[in-house]
């Protein structure tokens, strides 16, 4: 898309970028919210590191087929709610020229990760209003989600090397057994990134840790993190702030 010098940016690193979806899975993710089923979508922008974004699916949804698909616990064929972020992501994708016609012709539906893996988009943002239902006196807050604004077709490299969906999280007993063996490769990578950033700016890491402990969910943490001095100017800081993977600052704050 052509550069518009009069437009304003959101401050989110994936906004106004071209990126391919390299991986996707449906999973329960307590780092997002308790018992929340999310669509975890990994984007590889043309410049910079891969970033995973979490999109809430709404009540009653659960991962099936090891995260390759989602189904409603009622057993009925239901549509995703447009008031949850995966519904917002779908609505934006369906507005992109050519995308909906293509997936309909392929017979792919929104409950399958095949709908997005290997597809390339120009990304933008959508704003929405939310309120914390657990606090009666809470006020409306405006949040921002990353969504497609233009469909750029299938990325041939990703289509040829498309990996199967990652396995859904193991049950608690298995998780305890894994934990006893020490940090996973993912945790080690996240911790190494945090250590690297801490060497460059210890105050920034301390501010991110404090913010993660105070934020209601990962989306609000990411948005507020961009206001911390220096984060918006550092690719490493943004990578640390955007991650919700095991070992990340967000995951550590959730215990």
Secondary structure, DSSP 8 states (H G I E B T S, - for coil): ----TT----S-TTTT-EEEEEEEEEEE-TTTSTT-EEEEEEEEESSS--EEEEEE--TTEEEEGGGTEEEETT-S-----TTSHHHHHHHHHHHSTTHHHHHHHHT--TTBGGGTTTEEEEEEEEEEEE--TT-TT---EEEEEEEEEEEEEE-HHHHHT----------HHHHHHHHHT---HHHHHHHHHHHHHHHH-HHHHHHHHHHHHH-SSHHHHHHHHTTSTTGGG-HHHHHHHH--STTSHHHHHT-
